[in-house]
Amino acid sequence: MTANIQLEQVTALLPNRVTLHYVDYREDLSGQIDPLQTCIAENCWDKLYEELDDCLSESQRYGLDGYKDDLKKEVAIKLNLDENEAEELVCEIYRNEIEEALYERDDSNAIKELLQNTGKFSLFVDTGLHIESDSWQWERSEQTEWLRKIKRKLKIESKQWDNNIRLMLSQASYGGQLVVYFYESVENVVTNDAEKEWKSVKFTNPAVAIINTTEGSGDHTHLSGHQFTIPFNRKNLFIDRYFKYNYTNEVCGLVWDWCKDSTAEFSFDSTRGRKSTLSPLADEALRDRELTRIYQKGKCTFGDMDSRRHRDVYYRNDYPCGNKCPHCGTFWVD
């Protein structure tokens, strides 16, 4: 009986559109910060597909099986077959062709839906300006020189925010990178097109900060009413949560949308100014992850000043006093 049934008769019973991936509204990518940051840096979603491949494949297989079960019922009714004949037709004789037809009719986009469920992050662009440490002991003239450098970088011509910037310099005593924060979804900062890359970014009401992701310190100020455009370097765009000592939560304990009034508008048009040098923060983050990986394997690294990545640390009361790791010899002076 089944030998007389053509493939077209079977595929005609399939829906015109199918959804092979079902994404629950509670599922998101908030736990995938590392691959999301890679997607930003590489301007494509390949890393996410790589990380989620097993999960997506399982979901897709579940979807295929569901549609094939429905098809078997339809085949049995419409083509007057018994259950075994329908099973043979769908799952053996035309299995590959039916699955290919389902793939072609699939309208689901699991990554897009997961990104939409994920929402927004505190993001920042590193301007490329590194502020030196020990601002607490600077002379007024030295602080003024740094003020000029920051104003030049942020294209500020008036004195309206001078006091705000001076205060930020004073309180960011460990120095760090001058960055601009804004609140946006990762989906909106990846074009996923190697031929299309933004050349500039315009900030409005910028939330500016000096951050030190190694020491876990910094300070910020809001330049409400200011607007400026700088050349865009994708490698300098980061998710704040990508860093262990991220400024928003770990340093300041701020809500993640603290910079929501600061907006970033990316453009394919060029703008005057020198493109920012490559941020050192990316290498710092990679180094931090490597140290964590070593610790998870039961070891530690000399010179790693994060005491949480050392075991059996004890206090040494002899001069100089401080904590010491007995395994690698790292010492923290009081």
DRENGU-882122 format. One line per 10 residues: number of its first residue (from 0); for each residue x, y, z of N, C-alpha, C. Coordinates in steps of 0.2 Angstrom, whole numbers, padded with zeros to 4 digits. Layout:
residues N
NUM = X Y Z X Y Z X Y Z ~ ...
//
This chain:
residues 334
0 = 0004 -0006 0000 0000 0000 0000 0004 0006 0000 ~ 0009 0006 0004 0014 0012 0005 0018 0014 -0001 ~ 0019 0008 -0005 0023 0009 -0011 0020 0013 -0016 ~ 0014 0014 -0016 0010 0018 -0021 0009 0025 -0019 ~ 0012 0027 -0013 0011 0034 -0010 0017 0038 -0012 ~ 0016 0044 -0015 0022 0048 -0017 0024 0053 -0011 ~ 0030 0055 -0012 0032 0060 -0007 0028 0066 -0006 ~ 0026 0068 -0012 0022 0075 -0013 0015 0074 -0009 ~ 0012 0068 -0009 0006 0067 -0005 0007 0067 0002 ~ 0013 0065 0005 0014 0066 0012 0016 0073 0014
10 = 0021 0076 0010 0023 0083 0012 0017 0088 0012 ~ 0012 0086 0007 0006 0091 0007 0002 0091 0013 ~ 0003 0086 0018 0000 0086 0024 0003 0090 0029 ~ 0009 0092 0028 0013 0096 0033 0010 0103 0033 ~ 0011 0107 0039 0009 0114 0039 0014 0118 0035 ~ 0011 0124 0033 0015 0128 0028 0021 0131 0032 ~ 0020 0132 0039 0025 0135 0043 0026 0131 0049 ~ 0032 0129 0052 0032 0125 0058 0037 0129 0063 ~ 0037 0127 0069 0041 0130 0074 0045 0124 0077 ~ 0051 0123 0076 0055 0118 0078 0058 0119 0085
20 = 0059 0126 0086 0062 0128 0093 0057 0131 0097 ~ 0055 0129 0103 0051 0132 0107 0055 0136 0113 ~ 0054 0142 0114 0058 0146 0119 0053 0148 0124 ~ 0053 0146 0130 0049 0148 0135 0051 0155 0137 ~ 0046 0159 0139 0047 0166 0141 0052 0167 0147 ~ 0053 0162 0151 0057 0162 0157 0065 0160 0155 ~ 0066 0158 0149 0072 0156 0147 0076 0162 0144 ~ 0082 0163 0146 0086 0169 0143 0093 0167 0143 ~ 0097 0172 0141 0105 0171 0140 0109 0175 0146 ~ 0105 0177 0151 0109 0180 0157 0115 0177 0160
30 = 0115 0170 0159 0120 0166 0161 0126 0165 0156 ~ 0125 0168 0150 0130 0167 0145 0134 0173 0143 ~ 0136 0176 0149 0140 0183 0148 0146 0182 0143 ~ 0150 0177 0145 0156 0176 0141 0155 0175 0133 ~ 0151 0171 0131 0149 0170 0124 0146 0176 0121 ~ 0142 0180 0125 0139 0186 0123 0144 0191 0121 ~ 0149 0192 0126 0154 0197 0125 0158 0195 0119 ~ 0159 0188 0117 0163 0186 0111 0159 0188 0105 ~ 0152 0188 0105 0148 0189 0100 0149 0197 0098 ~ 0149 0201 0104 0150 0208 0103 0157 0210 0099
40 = 0162 0207 0102 0169 0208 0099 0169 0206 0092 ~ 0166 0200 0090 0167 0197 0084 0161 0199 0079 ~ 0156 0203 0082 0151 0205 0078 0147 0200 0074 ~ 0146 0194 0077 0142 0189 0075 0140 0184 0080 ~ 0135 0180 0079 0132 0176 0084 0135 0169 0084 ~ 0140 0167 0081 0143 0161 0080 0145 0158 0087 ~ 0147 0162 0091 0149 0159 0098 0143 0157 0102 ~ 0137 0160 0101 0131 0158 0105 0129 0151 0102 ~ 0129 0151 0095 0127 0144 0092 0131 0139 0094 ~ 0138 0140 0095 0142 0135 0097 0141 0133 0104
50 = 0140 0138 0109 0139 0136 0116 0132 0133 0117 ~ 0127 0134 0113 0120 0132 0114 0119 0126 0109 ~ 0124 0124 0105 0123 0119 0100 0119 0112 0103 ~ 0121 0110 0108 0118 0103 0111 0111 0105 0113 ~ 0110 0110 0116 0103 0112 0119 0099 0113 0113 ~ 0101 0117 0108 0097 0118 0102 0096 0112 0098 ~ 0101 0108 0097 0100 0102 0093 0094 0097 0097 ~ 0095 0097 0103 0090 0093 0107 0083 0096 0106 ~ 0082 0102 0107 0076 0106 0106 0073 0105 0099 ~ 0078 0105 0094 0075 0104 0087 0073 0097 0086
60 = 0077 0092 0089 0075 0085 0088 0068 0084 0091 ~ 0067 0087 0097 0060 0086 0100 0055 0089 0096 ~ 0056 0095 0092 0051 0098 0088 0050 0094 0082 ~ 0055 0091 0079 0054 0087 0073 0050 0081 0075 ~ 0051 0078 0080 0048 0072 0082 0040 0073 0083 ~ 0039 0079 0086 0032 0081 0087 0028 0082 0081 ~ 0031 0085 0076 0028 0086 0070 0027 0080 0066 ~ 0032 0075 0067 0032 0069 0063 0026 0065 0066 ~ 0025 0065 0073 0020 0061 0076 0013 0064 0074 ~ 0012 0071 0073 0006 0073 0070 0005 0071 0063
70 = 0011 0071 0059 0010 0069 0052 0008 0062 0051 ~ 0010 0057 0056 0008 0050 0055 0001 0050 0056 ~ -0002 0054 0061 -0009 0053 0062 -0013 0056 0055 ~ -0011 0061 0052 -0014 0064 0046 -0013 0059 0041 ~ -0007 0056 0040 -0006 0051 0035 -0011 0045 0035 ~ -0012 0043 0041 -0016 0037 0042 -0023 0039 0040 ~ -0025 0045 0042 -0032 0047 0041 -0033 0049 0033 ~ -0029 0053 0031 -0030 0056 0024 -0028 0051 0019 ~ -0023 0046 0020 -0021 0042 0015 -0024 0034 0016 ~ -0028 0034 0021 -0031 0027 0023 -0026 0022 0024
80 = -0022 0023 0029 -0017 0018 0031 -0018 0016 0038 ~ -0015 0011 0040 -0015 0009 0047 -0009 0012 0051 ~ -0009 0011 0057 -0004 0014 0061 0003 0012 0059 ~ 0004 0006 0058 0011 0003 0056 0013 0006 0049 ~ 0008 0006 0045 0010 0009 0038 0012 0016 0038 ~ 0008 0020 0042 0010 0027 0043 0017 0028 0046 ~ 0018 0024 0051 0025 0024 0054 0030 0023 0049 ~ 0029 0018 0045 0034 0016 0040 0035 0021 0035 ~ 0030 0024 0033 0030 0029 0028 0034 0036 0030 ~ 0032 0038 0036 0035 0044 0039 0042 0043 0042
90 = 0043 0038 0046 0049 0037 0049 0055 0032 0046 ~ 0053 0029 0040 0058 0025 0037 0058 0027 0029 ~ 0053 0026 0026 0053 0027 0018 0055 0035 0017 ~ 0051 0039 0019 0052 0047 0018 0055 0051 0024 ~ 0058 0047 0028 0061 0051 0034 0065 0057 0033 ~ 0070 0056 0029 0075 0061 0027 0072 0067 0023 ~ 0067 0065 0019 0064 0070 0015 0059 0075 0019 ~ 0056 0071 0023 0051 0075 0028 0055 0079 0033 ~ 0060 0077 0035 0064 0081 0040 0067 0087 0036 ~ 0069 0086 0030 0072 0092 0026 0066 0097 0025
100 = 0060 0094 0023 0054 0099 0022 0053 0103 0028 ~ 0053 0100 0034 0052 0103 0041 0057 0109 0042 ~ 0063 0107 0040 0069 0112 0041 0067 0118 0037 ~ 0065 0117 0031 0064 0122 0026 0058 0127 0028 ~ 0053 0124 0032 0047 0127 0034 0048 0130 0041 ~ 0053 0129 0044 0054 0131 0051 0055 0139 0051 ~ 0051 0142 0055 0051 0149 0056 0053 0152 0063 ~ 0056 0147 0067 0059 0149 0073 0066 0151 0073 ~ 0067 0156 0078 0074 0158 0079 0075 0159 0086 ~ 0078 0153 0089 0079 0152 0096 0084 0158 0099
110 = 0089 0159 0095 0094 0164 0098 0091 0171 0098 ~ 0087 0173 0093 0084 0179 0093 0079 0180 0099 ~ 0075 0174 0100 0070 0174 0105 0073 0175 0112 ~ 0079 0171 0113 0082 0171 0119 0085 0178 0121 ~ 0088 0181 0116 0091 0188 0116 0085 0193 0118 ~ 0079 0192 0115 0074 0196 0117 0072 0195 0125 ~ 0072 0189 0127 0070 0188 0134 0075 0190 0139 ~ 0082 0191 0136 0087 0193 0141 0087 0200 0143 ~ 0084 0204 0138 0084 0211 0140 0090 0215 0139 ~ 0091 0220 0143 0097 0225 0143 0102 0224 0148
120 = 0108 0226 0146 0114 0226 0151 0117 0233 0152 ~ 0121 0234 0157 0125 0240 0157 0131 0238 0153 ~ 0132 0242 0148 0137 0241 0143 0142 0248 0143 ~ 0148 0247 0141 0152 0253 0141 0157 0253 0135 ~ 0159 0259 0133 0164 0259 0128 0170 0262 0131 ~ 0176 0259 0130 0182 0262 0133 0185 0267 0128 ~ 0186 0273 0130 0188 0278 0126 0195 0278 0124 ~ 0199 0273 0128 0206 0273 0126 0211 0277 0131 ~ 0208 0281 0135 0212 0285 0139 0213 0282 0146 ~ 0219 0281 0148 0220 0278 0154 0222 0283 0159
130 = 0219 0284 0165 0220 0288 0170 0225 0285 0175 ~ 0230 0289 0177 0235 0287 0182 0232 0286 0189 ~ 0235 0282 0193 0233 0282 0200 0236 0287 0205 ~ 0234 0287 0211 0237 0291 0216 0234 0298 0215 ~ 0228 0299 0213 0225 0306 0212 0224 0310 0219 ~ 0224 0306 0224 0223 0309 0231 0229 0314 0233 ~ 0235 0312 0229 0241 0316 0231 0243 0321 0225 ~ 0239 0322 0220 0241 0326 0215 0240 0333 0217 ~ 0245 0337 0214 0244 0345 0214 0238 0347 0210 ~ 0236 0353 0212 0230 0356 0208 0232 0356 0200
140 = 0238 0358 0199 0240 0358 0192 0240 0351 0188 ~ 0242 0346 0192 0241 0339 0189 0234 0337 0187 ~ 0230 0339 0192 0223 0337 0191 0220 0341 0185 ~ 0222 0347 0185 0219 0351 0179 0222 0348 0172 ~ 0228 0346 0172 0230 0343 0166 0226 0337 0164 ~ 0224 0333 0169 0220 0327 0168 0213 0329 0166 ~ 0211 0334 0169 0204 0337 0167 0204 0339 0160 ~ 0209 0342 0157 0210 0344 0150 0210 0338 0146 ~ 0213 0333 0148 0214 0327 0143 0207 0324 0143 ~ 0203 0323 0148 0197 0320 0148 0192 0324 0144
150 = 0192 0331 0145 0188 0335 0141 0189 0335 0134 ~ 0195 0334 0132 0197 0334 0125 0195 0327 0122 ~ 0195 0322 0126 0193 0315 0124 0185 0315 0123 ~ 0182 0318 0128 0174 0319 0128 0172 0325 0124 ~ 0176 0328 0120 0174 0334 0116 0170 0339 0120 ~ 0172 0341 0126 0169 0346 0130 0172 0352 0130 ~ 0169 0358 0128 0172 0364 0127 0170 0369 0132 ~ 0165 0368 0136 0163 0373 0141 0166 0370 0148 ~ 0165 0374 0153 0167 0373 0160 0161 0370 0164 ~ 0156 0368 0161 0150 0366 0164 0151 0360 0169
160 = 0155 0355 0167 0155 0349 0171 0162 0349 0174 ~ 0166 0354 0174 0173 0354 0177 0173 0351 0184 ~ 0169 0354 0188 0169 0351 0195 0167 0344 0196 ~ 0162 0342 0192 0160 0335 0192 0166 0330 0190 ~ 0170 0332 0185 0175 0328 0182 0181 0328 0188 ~ 0182 0334 0191 0187 0335 0196 0186 0330 0202 ~ 0179 0330 0204 0177 0325 0209 0178 0318 0207 ~ 0177 0316 0201 0178 0310 0199 0185 0308 0199 ~ 0189 0312 0197 0196 0311 0197 0199 0310 0204 ~ 0197 0314 0208 0199 0313 0215 0197 0307 0219
170 = 0191 0304 0217 0188 0299 0220 0190 0292 0217 ~ 0192 0292 0211 0195 0287 0207 0202 0286 0208 ~ 0204 0286 0215 0211 0286 0217 0216 0281 0214 ~ 0213 0275 0212 0217 0270 0209 0218 0270 0202 ~ 0215 0275 0199 0216 0276 0192 0211 0271 0188 ~ 0213 0271 0181 0209 0266 0177 0208 0269 0170 ~ 0203 0265 0167 0201 0267 0160 0195 0272 0160 ~ 0195 0277 0156 0190 0282 0155 0185 0279 0151 ~ 0179 0277 0153 0174 0274 0149 0167 0277 0149 ~ 0163 0276 0144 0156 0279 0144 0151 0273 0144
180 = 0146 0274 0149 0141 0268 0150 0135 0270 0147 ~ 0131 0265 0145 0124 0266 0142 0121 0259 0144 ~ 0114 0259 0143 0110 0253 0145 0107 0251 0138 ~ 0108 0245 0136 0106 0243 0130 0106 0235 0129 ~ 0102 0232 0125 0103 0225 0124 0108 0223 0119 ~ 0111 0217 0120 0116 0214 0116 0114 0214 0109 ~ 0108 0212 0108 0105 0211 0101 0106 0217 0097 ~ 0105 0223 0100 0106 0229 0097 0113 0232 0095 ~ 0118 0229 0098 0125 0231 0097 0129 0226 0092 ~ 0125 0221 0089 0128 0216 0085 0125 0217 0078
190 = 0128 0218 0073 0125 0218 0066 0125 0212 0063 ~ 0129 0207 0065 0130 0200 0062 0131 0200 0055 ~ 0135 0205 0053 0137 0206 0046 0144 0209 0045 ~ 0148 0204 0043 0155 0206 0042 0157 0212 0038 ~ 0152 0213 0033 0153 0218 0028 0150 0225 0031 ~ 0147 0225 0036 0144 0231 0039 0146 0232 0046 ~ 0150 0237 0047 0153 0239 0054 0152 0246 0055 ~ 0150 0247 0061 0149 0255 0063 0156 0258 0063 ~ 0156 0264 0061 0162 0268 0061 0162 0273 0067 ~ 0157 0275 0070 0156 0280 0075 0151 0279 0080
200 = 0151 0282 0085 0146 0281 0090 0145 0288 0094 ~ 0138 0290 0094 0136 0297 0097 0133 0295 0104 ~ 0136 0299 0109 0133 0298 0116 0129 0304 0117 ~ 0123 0303 0121 0119 0309 0123 0118 0308 0130 ~ 0119 0313 0134 0118 0312 0142 0123 0307 0144 ~ 0129 0307 0142 0134 0301 0144 0135 0300 0152 ~ 0135 0294 0154 0137 0292 0160 0144 0290 0160 ~ 0149 0294 0162 0156 0293 0161 0159 0291 0168 ~ 0164 0286 0167 0167 0283 0173 0174 0282 0172 ~ 0178 0282 0178 0185 0279 0178 0184 0273 0181
210 = 0186 0267 0178 0185 0261 0181 0192 0257 0182 ~ 0193 0253 0187 0199 0249 0188 0196 0242 0189 ~ 0196 0238 0184 0193 0231 0185 0198 0226 0189 ~ 0204 0229 0190 0209 0224 0193 0208 0226 0201 ~ 0208 0232 0203 0208 0234 0210 0201 0234 0212 ~ 0196 0234 0208 0189 0235 0210 0187 0241 0212 ~ 0189 0247 0209 0188 0253 0211 0185 0258 0205 ~ 0184 0264 0207 0182 0269 0202 0177 0274 0204 ~ 0175 0278 0200 0170 0283 0201 0167 0286 0194 ~ 0161 0289 0195 0158 0291 0189 0154 0298 0190
220 = 0152 0300 0184 0148 0306 0184 0143 0306 0178 ~ 0138 0310 0179 0133 0311 0173 0134 0318 0170 ~ 0135 0318 0163 0136 0324 0160 0129 0325 0156 ~ 0124 0327 0160 0117 0328 0157 0117 0334 0153 ~ 0115 0333 0147 0114 0338 0142 0120 0338 0137 ~ 0125 0334 0138 0131 0334 0134 0130 0329 0128 ~ 0133 0330 0122 0132 0326 0117 0139 0326 0113 ~ 0142 0320 0111 0148 0320 0107 0148 0314 0103 ~ 0152 0314 0098 0153 0308 0094 0160 0306 0093 ~ 0162 0300 0094 0169 0298 0093 0169 0292 0088
230 = 0175 0290 0085 0176 0284 0081 0175 0278 0085 ~ 0172 0273 0082 0170 0267 0086 0175 0261 0084 ~ 0177 0258 0090 0181 0252 0090 0178 0247 0093 ~ 0175 0242 0089 0171 0237 0092 0174 0233 0098 ~ 0181 0232 0097 0185 0228 0103 0185 0232 0109 ~ 0182 0238 0109 0182 0242 0116 0175 0243 0119 ~ 0170 0238 0116 0164 0238 0118 0163 0232 0123 ~ 0160 0233 0129 0160 0228 0134 0153 0228 0138 ~ 0152 0222 0140 0146 0221 0145 0150 0221 0152 ~ 0147 0226 0156 0150 0227 0162 0151 0220 0166
240 = 0146 0216 0166 0146 0210 0170 0151 0205 0168 ~ 0154 0206 0162 0159 0202 0159 0165 0202 0164 ~ 0166 0207 0168 0172 0208 0173 0170 0206 0180 ~ 0174 0202 0183 0173 0200 0190 0172 0206 0194 ~ 0177 0211 0194 0176 0217 0198 0173 0222 0194 ~ 0166 0221 0192 0163 0226 0187 0161 0232 0192 ~ 0161 0237 0188 0160 0244 0192 0153 0244 0195 ~ 0148 0242 0191 0141 0243 0192 0139 0240 0199 ~ 0140 0233 0199 0138 0229 0205 0143 0228 0210 ~ 0149 0225 0208 0154 0223 0213 0157 0229 0216
250 = 0158 0235 0213 0161 0241 0216 0156 0245 0219 ~ 0151 0247 0216 0146 0252 0218 0140 0249 0221 ~ 0138 0243 0219 0131 0240 0221 0126 0244 0218 ~ 0126 0246 0212 0121 0250 0208 0116 0245 0205 ~ 0110 0248 0204 0106 0244 0200 0108 0244 0192 ~ 0107 0239 0189 0110 0238 0182 0108 0243 0177 ~ 0102 0247 0178 0100 0252 0173 0102 0259 0176 ~ 0107 0259 0180 0109 0266 0183 0111 0271 0177 ~ 0113 0268 0171 0115 0273 0166 0110 0273 0160 ~ 0103 0272 0162 0098 0271 0157 0097 0278 0153
260 = 0099 0284 0156 0098 0290 0153 0104 0292 0148 ~ 0109 0288 0148 0114 0289 0144 0113 0284 0138 ~ 0113 0287 0132 0111 0283 0126 0117 0283 0121 ~ 0118 0278 0117 0123 0277 0112 0120 0276 0105 ~ 0121 0280 0100 0119 0279 0094 0125 0277 0089 ~ 0125 0271 0086 0130 0269 0082 0128 0271 0075 ~ 0134 0272 0071 0133 0275 0064 0138 0272 0059 ~ 0136 0271 0053 0141 0269 0048 0145 0275 0045 ~ 0143 0281 0047 0147 0287 0045 0153 0288 0049 ~ 0158 0290 0046 0164 0292 0050 0163 0298 0053
270 = 0168 0299 0058 0168 0306 0062 0175 0308 0063 ~ 0176 0314 0064 0183 0317 0065 0186 0314 0072 ~ 0192 0313 0072 0195 0310 0078 0199 0304 0077 ~ 0204 0303 0082 0208 0297 0081 0204 0291 0084 ~ 0204 0285 0081 0201 0279 0083 0205 0277 0090 ~ 0201 0275 0095 0203 0273 0101 0208 0267 0101 ~ 0213 0268 0105 0218 0262 0105 0214 0256 0108 ~ 0217 0250 0106 0214 0244 0109 0214 0244 0117 ~ 0208 0243 0120 0207 0243 0127 0211 0237 0130 ~ 0215 0238 0136 0218 0233 0139 0213 0228 0143
280 = 0207 0231 0144 0202 0227 0148 0201 0220 0146 ~ 0201 0219 0139 0199 0212 0136 0204 0207 0139 ~ 0211 0209 0138 0216 0205 0141 0216 0203 0148 ~ 0214 0209 0152 0213 0208 0159 0208 0203 0161 ~ 0202 0203 0157 0197 0199 0159 0199 0191 0157 ~ 0202 0191 0151 0204 0184 0149 0209 0181 0154 ~ 0214 0185 0157 0218 0183 0162 0215 0181 0168 ~ 0210 0185 0170 0206 0183 0176 0202 0176 0175 ~ 0200 0175 0170 0197 0169 0168 0202 0163 0169 ~ 0208 0164 0166 0213 0159 0166 0215 0157 0174
290 = 0215 0162 0178 0217 0161 0185 0211 0157 0188 ~ 0205 0159 0187 0199 0155 0190 0200 0148 0187 ~ 0201 0147 0181 0202 0140 0179 0207 0136 0182 ~ 0213 0139 0184 0218 0136 0187 0216 0134 0194 ~ 0212 0139 0198 0210 0138 0204 0205 0132 0205 ~ 0200 0132 0200 0195 0126 0199 0198 0120 0199 ~ 0205 0119 0196 0208 0113 0195 0212 0111 0202 ~ 0211 0115 0207 0214 0114 0213 0221 0117 0214 ~ 0223 0122 0210 0229 0125 0211 0228 0132 0212 ~ 0234 0136 0212 0234 0143 0213 0240 0146 0209
300 = 0240 0153 0208 0245 0156 0204 0248 0162 0208 ~ 0255 0161 0209 0259 0167 0212 0257 0173 0209 ~ 0256 0178 0213 0255 0185 0211 0247 0186 0210 ~ 0243 0181 0210 0236 0183 0210 0234 0185 0216 ~ 0232 0192 0216 0230 0195 0222 0223 0194 0225 ~ 0219 0190 0221 0212 0188 0223 0213 0183 0228 ~ 0212 0184 0235 0213 0179 0240 0208 0173 0239 ~ 0202 0175 0236 0197 0169 0235 0199 0164 0230 ~ 0205 0165 0227 0208 0160 0222 0214 0157 0225 ~ 0214 0157 0232 0220 0153 0236 0217 0149 0241
310 = 0220 0144 0243 0217 0140 0249 0222 0140 0255 ~ 0219 0139 0261 0223 0139 0267 0227 0145 0268 ~ 0225 0151 0266 0228 0157 0267 0229 0158 0275 ~ 0234 0160 0278 0235 0161 0285 0238 0168 0286 ~ 0238 0171 0292 0241 0177 0294 0247 0176 0297 ~ 0252 0180 0294 0259 0180 0297 0260 0186 0301 ~ 0262 0185 0307 0263 0191 0312 0270 0194 0312 ~ 0275 0190 0308 0281 0193 0308 0282 0199 0303 ~ 0286 0203 0304 0287 0209 0299 0290 0207 0293 ~ 0287 0209 0287 0281 0213 0287 0275 0208 0288
320 = 0270 0211 0292 0264 0207 0293 0259 0207 0287 ~ 0255 0201 0287 0251 0201 0281 0248 0193 0280 ~ 0244 0192 0276 0242 0186 0274 0246 0182 0269 ~ 0247 0176 0269 0251 0172 0265 0248 0166 0263 ~ 0249 0164 0256 0247 0158 0253 0252 0153 0254 ~ 0251 0147 0258 0257 0142 0259 0258 0138 0253 ~ 0254 0138 0247 0255 0134 0242 0259 0138 0236 ~ 0258 0144 0235 0261 0147 0229 0266 0153 0232 ~ 0265 0155 0238 0269 0160 0241 0266 0168 0240 ~ 0261 0168 0237 0258 0175 0237 0257 0178 0243
330 = 0259 0185 0244 0258 0188 0251 0255 0195 0250 ~ 0250 0196 0255 0246 0202 0255 0249 0206 0261 ~ 0252 0211 0260 0255 0216 0265 0249 0219 0269 ~ 0249 0220 0275 0244 0224 0279 0245 0231 0277
//
